[in-house]
């Protein structure tokens, strides 16, 4: 019998500087609160390598005790697709782009919003901090809804 493995969650948005880093950090925070074994990463469908998280994303996450100061953006890759158990996207177009470029991802791709009673999670990029906080709260509801539906795994 094999040893248990963590849930591996990949969160994807466009540039990997706003929504997906917030989702990644929120998943980690919630998993720690619950004592669950979750590994979370994030990427972007049109991300450059090495960009910092948007300042307002950093502020919005810090409000909840998270930290995005070490985040560096990365584009989607075959390695990330292979690593992930689930690929959670913010918009339908992200799912379409990923499935087109990485056909092997088809069964892994899901809309994160559906776990919080929504479809797509809009991009707050360039908005005021209150919009980032609203986006963060929507993402948090969806991340917690996702994790609550998954079987808990502990180390």
DRENDO-1510 file (C-alpha; in Angstrom, 1 decimal, always signed):
<recs>
REC; n; res; u; v; w
REC; 1; UNK; +0.0; +0.0; +0.0 .
REC; 2; UNK; +1.4; +3.4; -1.0 .
REC; 3; UNK; +1.9; +6.2; +1.4 .
REC; 4; UNK; -0.7; +9.0; +1.3 .
REC; 5; UNK; +0.2; +12.0; -0.9 .
REC; 6; UNK; -0.9; +15.6; -0.6 .
REC; 7; UNK; -3.6; +17.2; -2.7 .
REC; 8; UNK; -1.7; +19.1; -5.4 .
REC; 9; UNK; -3.7; +22.2; -6.5 .
REC; 10; UNK; -2.6; +24.5; -9.3 .
REC; 11; UNK; -4.4; +27.9; -9.4 .
REC; 12; UNK; -4.4; +29.7; -12.8 .
REC; 13; UNK; -5.2; +33.2; -13.9 .
REC; 14; UNK; -3.9; +35.4; -16.7 .
REC; 15; UNK; -0.6; +37.0; -15.4 .
REC; 16; UNK; -0.2; +35.1; -12.1 .
REC; 17; UNK; +0.1; +38.3; -10.1 .
REC; 18; UNK; -3.4; +38.9; -8.7 .
REC; 19; UNK; -6.0; +36.1; -8.4 .
REC; 20; UNK; -4.0; +32.9; -8.6 .
REC; 21; UNK; -1.4; +33.9; -6.1 .
REC; 22; UNK; -4.2; +34.9; -3.7 .
REC; 23; UNK; -5.9; +31.5; -4.3 .
REC; 24; UNK; -2.6; +29.7; -3.7 .
REC; 25; UNK; -1.9; +31.4; -0.4 .
REC; 26; UNK; -5.5; +31.1; +0.8 .
REC; 27; UNK; -5.4; +27.3; +0.0 .
REC; 28; UNK; -2.3; +27.0; +2.1 .
REC; 29; UNK; -3.7; +29.0; +5.0 .
REC; 30; UNK; -7.0; +27.1; +5.0 .
REC; 31; UNK; -5.2; +23.7; +4.8 .
REC; 32; UNK; -3.0; +24.6; +7.8 .
REC; 33; UNK; -6.1; +25.7; +9.8 .
REC; 34; UNK; -7.7; +22.3; +9.0 .
REC; 35; UNK; -4.5; +20.3; +9.5 .
REC; 36; UNK; -4.8; +18.9; +5.9 .
REC; 37; UNK; -1.9; +18.0; +3.6 .
REC; 38; UNK; -2.2; +20.3; +0.6 .
REC; 39; UNK; +0.4; +21.6; -1.8 .
REC; 40; UNK; -0.6; +24.7; -3.8 .
REC; 41; UNK; +1.1; +26.4; -6.7 .
REC; 42; UNK; -0.1; +29.0; -9.2 .
REC; 43; UNK; +0.6; +30.0; -12.8 .
REC; 44; UNK; -0.7; +32.2; -15.5 .
REC; 45; UNK; -1.9; +31.6; -19.1 .
REC; 46; UNK; +0.0; +34.7; -20.2 .
REC; 47; UNK; +2.4; +35.1; -17.3 .
REC; 48; UNK; +6.0; +36.3; -17.5 .
REC; 49; UNK; +8.5; +34.6; -15.4 .
REC; 50; UNK; +9.5; +36.3; -12.1 .
REC; 51; UNK; +7.0; +39.2; -11.6 .
REC; 52; UNK; +6.0; +40.1; -8.1 .
REC; 53; UNK; +2.4; +39.8; -6.9 .
REC; 54; UNK; +0.5; +43.0; -7.5 .
REC; 55; UNK; +0.9; +45.3; -4.5 .
REC; 56; UNK; -2.9; +45.4; -3.8 .
REC; 57; UNK; -3.0; +41.5; -3.9 .
REC; 58; UNK; -0.2; +41.5; -1.3 .
REC; 59; UNK; -2.1; +44.0; +0.9 .
REC; 60; UNK; -5.4; +42.1; +0.6 .
REC; 61; UNK; -3.8; +38.8; +1.6 .
REC; 62; UNK; -1.8; +40.4; +4.4 .
REC; 63; UNK; -5.1; +41.4; +5.9 .
REC; 64; UNK; -5.8; +37.7; +6.5 .
REC; 65; UNK; -2.4; +36.8; +7.8 .
REC; 66; UNK; -1.0; +35.6; +4.4 .
REC; 67; UNK; +2.1; +36.6; +2.6 .
REC; 68; UNK; +2.7; +37.2; -1.1 .
REC; 69; UNK; +6.0; +39.0; -0.7 .
REC; 70; UNK; +8.0; +36.1; -2.0 .
REC; 71; UNK; +5.7; +35.2; -4.9 .
REC; 72; UNK; +7.2; +35.2; -8.4 .
REC; 73; UNK; +4.9; +34.7; -11.4 .
REC; 74; UNK; +5.3; +31.7; -13.8 .
REC; 75; UNK; +3.7; +30.6; -17.0 .
REC; 76; UNK; +1.8; +27.4; -17.4 .
REC; 77; UNK; +4.0; +24.4; -18.3 .
REC; 78; UNK; +3.7; +20.7; -19.0 .
REC; 79; UNK; +5.6; +20.1; -15.7 .
REC; 80; UNK; +2.9; +22.0; -13.7 .
REC; 81; UNK; +0.2; +20.1; -15.5 .
REC; 82; UNK; +1.8; +16.8; -14.7 .
REC; 83; UNK; +2.4; +17.9; -11.1 .
REC; 84; UNK; -1.2; +19.0; -10.4 .
REC; 85; UNK; -4.1; +16.8; -9.3 .
REC; 86; UNK; -6.5; +19.7; -10.1 .
REC; 87; UNK; -6.0; +22.8; -12.2 .
REC; 88; UNK; -8.4; +25.5; -10.9 .
REC; 89; UNK; -8.9; +28.4; -13.3 .
REC; 90; UNK; -10.5; +31.8; -12.8 .
REC; 91; UNK; -12.2; +32.2; -16.2 .
REC; 92; UNK; -13.6; +29.9; -19.0 .
REC; 93; UNK; -11.0; +31.3; -21.4 .
REC; 94; UNK; -8.2; +30.0; -19.0 .
REC; 95; UNK; -9.7; +26.5; -19.2 .
REC; 96; UNK; -9.9; +26.7; -23.0 .
REC; 97; UNK; -6.3; +27.9; -23.4 .
REC; 98; UNK; -4.9; +25.3; -21.1 .
REC; 99; UNK; -6.9; +22.5; -22.7 .
REC; 100; UNK; -5.7; +23.6; -26.1 .
REC; 101; UNK; -2.1; +23.8; -25.2 .
REC; 102; UNK; -2.0; +20.8; -22.8 .
REC; 103; UNK; -4.6; +18.3; -23.9 .
REC; 104; UNK; -3.5; +15.9; -21.1 .
REC; 105; UNK; -4.9; +18.5; -18.6 .
REC; 106; UNK; -8.5; +18.0; -19.7 .
REC; 107; UNK; -9.7; +15.9; -16.8 .
REC; 108; UNK; -7.9; +18.1; -14.2 .
REC; 109; UNK; -9.2; +21.6; -15.3 .
REC; 110; UNK; -12.1; +23.1; -13.2 .
REC; 111; UNK; -13.5; +26.5; -12.7 .
REC; 112; UNK; -12.7; +27.6; -9.2 .
REC; 113; UNK; -15.8; +29.8; -9.0 .
REC; 114; UNK; -18.1; +26.8; -9.1 .
REC; 115; UNK; -17.0; +25.9; -5.6 .
REC; 116; UNK; -18.4; +29.2; -4.3 .
REC; 117; UNK; -21.6; +29.4; -6.3 .
REC; 118; UNK; -20.1; +31.5; -9.1 .
REC; 119; UNK; -18.8; +30.9; -12.6 .
REC; 120; UNK; -15.9; +33.2; -13.3 .
REC; 121; UNK; -13.8; +35.2; -10.8 .
REC; 122; UNK; -13.1; +38.6; -12.3 .
REC; 123; UNK; -9.7; +40.2; -12.5 .
REC; 124; UNK; -9.2; +43.1; -10.0 .
REC; 125; UNK; -5.9; +44.2; -11.7 .
REC; 126; UNK; -5.5; +48.0; -11.7 .
REC; 127; UNK; -8.4; +48.5; -9.3 .
REC; 128; UNK; -8.6; +50.1; -5.9 .
REC; 129; UNK; -7.8; +48.0; -2.8 .
REC; 130; UNK; -11.5; +47.5; -2.0 .
REC; 131; UNK; -11.9; +45.6; -5.4 .
REC; 132; UNK; -8.9; +43.4; -4.5 .
REC; 133; UNK; -10.4; +42.7; -1.1 .
REC; 134; UNK; -13.7; +41.8; -2.7 .
REC; 135; UNK; -11.9; +39.5; -5.2 .
REC; 136; UNK; -10.0; +37.9; -2.3 .
REC; 137; UNK; -13.2; +37.2; -0.4 .
REC; 138; UNK; -14.8; +35.6; -3.4 .
REC; 139; UNK; -11.6; +33.5; -4.0 .
REC; 140; UNK; -11.5; +32.6; -0.3 .
REC; 141; UNK; -15.1; +31.3; -0.4 .
REC; 142; UNK; -14.3; +29.2; -3.5 .
REC; 143; UNK; -11.1; +27.8; -2.1 .
REC; 144; UNK; -12.7; +26.9; +1.1 .
REC; 145; UNK; -15.7; +25.3; -0.8 .
REC; 146; UNK; -13.2; +23.3; -2.9 .
REC; 147; UNK; -11.2; +22.0; +0.1 .
REC; 148; UNK; -14.4; +21.3; +2.1 .
REC; 149; UNK; -15.5; +19.0; -0.8 .
REC; 150; UNK; -12.2; +17.1; -1.0 .
REC; 151; UNK; -11.3; +14.1; +1.3 .
REC; 152; UNK; -8.9; +15.4; +4.0 .
REC; 153; UNK; -5.4; +14.1; +3.7 .
REC; 154; UNK; -3.0; +14.3; +6.7 .
REC; 155; UNK; +0.7; +13.6; +6.8 .
</recs>
